[in-house]
Amino acid sequence: MKCGKSIKVFPVSTAFFFTSELKHMINVHGRLVVLLLLNFLFNSCIKAQKKPINSNVPFEIPLNYIVYQTTESMTIDGNASEPAWQKAAWSEDFGDIEGSVKPKPTYRTRFKALWNEHYLYLFAELEEPHIWAKLTEHDQIVYHDNDFEIFIDPDGDSQLYFEIEVNAYHTIFDLFLDKPYRNGGKPLITWNAEELKTGLDIDGTINDPSDIDKKWSIEMAIPFKSLSFGNSIQIPADGDTWRANFSRVEWDMEIINNEYIKKIDPKTKKPFSEHNWVWSPQGIINMHFPERWGYFLFSTSDVGSESIEFQLPECESIKRTLWSIYYVQSNFYKNEGRYAKNLNELPSDNSFSIDQNAISMESTTHQYLAIIQCKESKEFWCIDQNGLLKKITAYKNQ
């Protein structure tokens, strides 16, 4: 079989975006610019993201990955042949997006990650006996092909997050979301990952049904400055935790006239729904619930020098309790036309042990705020009816 390889380096580009939470100005390349409101007629291309929130689906326990540093010069070619990559650990094999309730994926998918002061490095390997792709233009909706998808939320507040997708033709679809679709978020497709470097390697042949392929691999160097806001670059510190997840979209195919064609459901006369295989199971068929993503823990230790154990910060458990309240409050409002005034009105959520004495809630008919204080850090965290999770400096329970 032939081995195919391609490399891309994205040029410097600037995207401006406006959200209700970001009413300010950003200094980009030394120039102050007013953020522009961009509206997108994108609903016809969005996967079904606005389904009612099912509070009965418990959180899957998020997976975690320790991202170690490397001082090695990395060549982004899709091969990951550098010694640093050989020392980096593989992630868990991907599973179904809904978790263990569904069968294991047909083909193996896994990734590795590293970082230095400039880049987050990612390498993913996708086993595939029939490698195919059709879409070739940047920012086409590449999940209509088989693809690999990256989701990153640097501050873990489930707002202002990034998505990068790629197919076996090395076609990149990168976008920014101010908030999840369920909360009215709109994808900013004109955002480009500034100076993104990518490399792709195919162990086999693409779009050739006459042979059996082995796998395709994608390698990326994502600049931290492309994942940052304002004047400063958001570079992780030792021990920082980001939320991230990875997804593989896989369509059922058949070969007709020596061409790959999506299998058609005889009942709907449309292609069967795609398979969604992910690193950290979401528990629901929707990647745009960032609070359900896995954890990236950044370490300044050199890769291979030591093994660090992941410890979930106390406030992360607090955040999950707040999300549990958000789910049941959203459904309570849908059924009752108002938000619950206190926790006693809400159905008990067995996914988490909630100490009601530690939770404060302020509520009106159409708004609410749930607040919990972390015992260790003494930080106050809150969530509102829009799913806006944030830290507040002080709170006095009235």
Residue pairs with C-beta under 8 A, 6 or more apart in sequence:
1 203
1 204
1 205
1 211
1 213
1 214
2 204
2 205
3 201
3 202
3 203
3 204
4 200
4 201
4 202
4 204
4 205
4 206
5 77
5 78
5 79
5 199
5 200
5 201
5 202
6 78
6 170
6 199
6 200
7 76
7 77
7 78
7 197
7 198
7 199
7 200
8 170
8 172
8 196
8 197
8 198
8 199
9 195
9 196
9 197
9 198
10 172
10 192
10 193
10 194
10 195
10 196
10 197
10 198
11 195
12 194
12 195
13 192
13 194
14 28
14 29
14 194
15 176
15 188
15 190
15 191
15 192
16 26
16 28
16 33
16 35
16 36
16 38
17 35
17 36
17 38
17 176
17 178
17 188
17 191
18 35
18 36
18 37
18 38
19 160
19 178
19 179
20 178
21 159
21 160
21 178
21 179
21 388
22 35
22 160
22 178
22 229
23 35
24 35
25 32
25 33
25 34
25 35
26 32
26 33
26 35
26 229
26 230
26 231
27 230
27 231
38 186
38 188
38 190
39 186
40 186
40 187
40 188
40 189
42 186
42 187
42 189
45 141
46 181
46 187
47 143
47 286
48 286
49 180
49 181
49 182
49 286
49 288
50 181
50 182
51 286
52 331
52 334
53 182
53 327
53 330
53 331
54 284
54 327
55 324
55 327
55 328
55 330
55 331
55 347
55 349
57 283
57 284
58 283
58 350
58 351
59 283
59 292
59 320
59 323
59 324
59 351
59 352
60 99
60 280
60 281
60 282
60 283
60 292
62 280
62 292
62 293
62 294
62 295
63 91
63 92
63 279
63 280
63 294
63 295
64 294
64 295
64 296
64 297
64 310
64 312
65 89
65 91
65 113
65 244
65 294
65 295
65 296
65 297
66 89
66 297
66 299
66 307
66 308
66 310
67 113
67 114
67 115
67 120
67 236
67 296
67 297
67 298
67 299
68 88
68 114
68 115
68 299
68 301
68 302
68 303
68 304
68 305
69 114
69 115
69 116
69 299
69 300
69 301
69 302
69 303
70 82
70 84
70 114
70 115
70 116
70 121
70 302
70 303
71 116
71 302
72 82
72 83
72 84
73 82
74 82
74 84
74 114
74 119
74 121
74 221
75 81
75 82
75 199
76 197
76 198
76 199
76 219
76 220
76 221
77 199
77 201
77 219
78 199
78 200
78 201
78 217
78 218
78 219
79 199
79 201
79 217
79 219
80 112
80 123
80 217
80 219
84 114
84 303
84 304
85 112
85 114
85 123
87 303
87 304
88 112
88 113
88 114
88 123
88 303
88 304
89 112
90 110
90 111
90 112
91 110
91 111
91 112
91 113
91 246
91 279
92 110
92 279
93 105
93 108
93 109
93 110
94 105
94 108
94 109
94 110
94 246
94 248
94 277
94 278
94 279
95 102
95 104
95 105
95 277
95 278
95 281
96 102
96 103
96 104
96 105
96 275
96 276
96 277
96 278
96 281
97 247
97 276
97 277
97 278
97 281
97 282
97 284
97 285
97 286
97 287
98 281
98 282
98 283
98 284
98 285
99 281
99 282
99 283
100 281
105 248
105 250
105 275
105 277
106 250
106 275
107 126
107 127
107 128
107 129
107 250
108 125
108 126
108 127
109 124
109 125
109 126
109 127
109 148
109 248
109 277
110 124
110 125
111 122
111 123
111 124
111 125
111 246
111 279
112 122
112 123
112 124
113 120
113 121
113 122
113 123
113 296
114 120
114 121
114 303
115 121
115 236
115 298
117 235
118 223
118 224
119 197
119 221
119 222
119 223
119 224
120 152
120 220
120 221
120 222
120 224
120 227
121 219
121 220
121 221
121 222
122 150
122 218
122 219
122 220
122 222
123 217
123 218
123 219
123 220
124 148
124 217
124 218
124 219
124 246
125 215
125 217
126 148
126 215
126 216
126 217
126 218
126 248
127 214
127 215
128 146
128 168
128 204
128 213
128 214
128 215
128 216
129 212
129 213
129 214
130 209
130 212
130 213
130 253
130 255
130 260
131 168
131 202
131 204
131 205
131 206
131 207
131 213
131 216
132 145
132 146
132 168
132 206
132 207
132 253
132 260
133 145
133 146
133 167
133 168
133 169
133 171
133 206
133 207
134 144
134 145
134 169
135 141
135 142
135 144
135 145
135 167
135 169
135 171
136 169
136 171
137 171
138 171
138 172
138 173
139 172
139 173
139 174
139 175
139 189
140 171
140 173
141 173
142 165
142 166
142 167
142 171
142 172
142 173
143 149
143 165
143 173
143 249
143 274
145 167
145 168
145 169
145 171
145 249
145 251
146 167
146 168
146 248
146 249
146 250
146 251
147 165
147 166
147 167
147 173
147 248
147 249
148 165
148 166
148 167
148 218
148 246
148 247
148 248
149 163
149 164
149 165
149 246
149 247
149 248
149 249
149 287
150 162
150 163
150 164
150 165
150 220
150 222
150 244
150 246
151 161
151 162
151 163
151 244
151 245
151 246
151 247
151 287
151 290
151 293
152 161
152 162
152 163
152 222
152 227
152 242
152 243
152 244
153 159
153 160
153 161
153 162
153 242
153 243
153 244
153 290
153 293
154 161
154 227
154 228
154 234
154 242
155 242
156 241
156 242
156 243
156 290
156 316
156 319
157 388
157 389
157 390
158 179
158 180
158 243
158 289
158 290
158 291
158 387
158 389
159 178
159 179
159 388
159 389
160 176
160 177
160 178
160 179
160 229
161 176
161 177
161 243
161 290
162 174
162 175
162 176
162 177
162 191
162 193
162 226
162 227
163 174
163 175
163 176
163 177
163 187
164 172
164 173
164 174
164 193
164 196
164 220
164 222
165 172
165 173
165 174
166 172
166 173
166 198
166 200
166 218
168 200
168 202
168 206
168 216
169 206
170 198
170 200
172 196
172 198
173 189
174 191
174 192
174 193
174 196
175 187
175 188
175 189
175 191
176 187
176 188
176 191
177 185
177 186
177 187
177 188
177 288
178 185
178 186
178 188
179 185
179 386
179 387
179 388
180 288
180 289
180 290
180 387
181 288
182 288
182 289
182 387
183 386
183 387
185 288
192 226
193 222
193 223
193 226
193 227
194 223
194 225
194 226
195 223
195 225
195 226
196 220
196 221
196 222
196 223
196 226
197 220
197 221
198 218
198 219
198 220
198 221
199 218
199 219
199 220
200 216
200 217
200 218
200 219
201 216
201 217
201 219
202 213
202 216
202 217
203 213
203 214
203 215
203 216
203 217
204 211
204 212
204 213
204 214
204 215
204 216
205 211
205 213
207 260
209 255
209 258
209 259
209 260
210 258
224 233
224 234
224 235
224 236
225 233
227 234
228 234
236 242
236 298
237 298
237 300
238 298
238 299
238 300
239 297
239 298
239 299
240 297
240 298
241 295
241 296
241 297
241 298
241 313
241 316
242 295
242 296
242 298
243 290
243 291
243 293
243 294
243 295
243 296
244 293
244 294
244 295
244 296
245 278
245 279
245 280
245 282
245 287
245 292
245 293
245 294
246 278
246 279
247 276
247 277
247 278
247 279
247 287
248 276
248 277
248 278
249 274
249 275
249 276
250 274
250 275
250 277
251 262
251 263
251 271
251 272
251 274
251 275
252 262
252 263
252 271
252 272
252 275
253 260
253 261
253 262
253 263
254 260
254 261
254 262
254 263
255 261
262 271
262 272
263 271
263 272
264 270
264 271
264 272
265 271
265 272
276 285
276 287
278 287
279 294
280 292
280 293
280 294
282 289
282 292
282 293
283 292
284 292
291 319
291 320
291 323
291 389
295 310
295 312
295 316
297 308
297 310
299 308
301 308
314 374
314 375
314 376
314 377
315 374
315 376
315 377
315 379
315 381
317 352
318 372
318 374
318 381
319 381
319 389
320 352
321 352
321 354
321 359
321 372
322 370
322 372
322 381
322 382
322 383
322 389
323 383
323 389
324 349
324 351
324 352
324 354
325 343
325 346
325 349
325 354
325 359
325 361
325 370
325 383
326 370
326 383
326 387
327 349
328 346
328 347
328 349
329 339
329 340
329 346
329 368
329 370
329 385
330 385
332 338
332 339
332 340
332 345
332 346
333 339
333 385
337 365
338 365
338 366
339 363
339 364
339 365
339 366
339 367
339 368
339 385
340 346
340 361
340 363
340 368
341 361
341 363
342 361
342 363
343 354
343 356
343 359
343 361
344 356
348 354
358 372
358 373
359 370
359 371
359 372
360 370
360 371
360 372
360 395
360 397
361 368
361 369
361 370
361 371
362 368
362 369
362 371
362 398
363 369
366 385
367 384
367 385
368 384
368 385
369 382
369 383
369 384
370 382
370 383
370 384
371 380
371 381
371 382
371 392
371 395
371 397
372 380
372 381
372 382
373 379
373 380
373 381
373 395
374 380
374 381
379 391
380 391
380 392
380 393
380 394
380 395
381 389
381 390
381 391
381 392
382 389
382 390
382 392
382 395
383 389
